[in-house]
Amino acid sequence: KVMAANGDKHIVKCAMDQIIEAEMKGEISEANTIYIVENINVA
């Protein structure tokens, strides 16, 4: 939601941005996004 609000002004800065951007493009599902984020937090 935050990235969508920023529109084209948002610059990808970290892995989380890449994951969220991939979800927004439909490349990965919301379930996959949550799985990846939870595992990053564990690591």
Sequence and secondary structure as in RCSB ss.txt:
>XXXX:A:sequence
KVMAANGDKHIVKCAMDQIIEAEMKGEISEANTIYIVENINVA
>XXXX:A:secstr
 HHHHHGGG    SHHHHHHHHHHTTSS HHHHHHHHHHHHH 
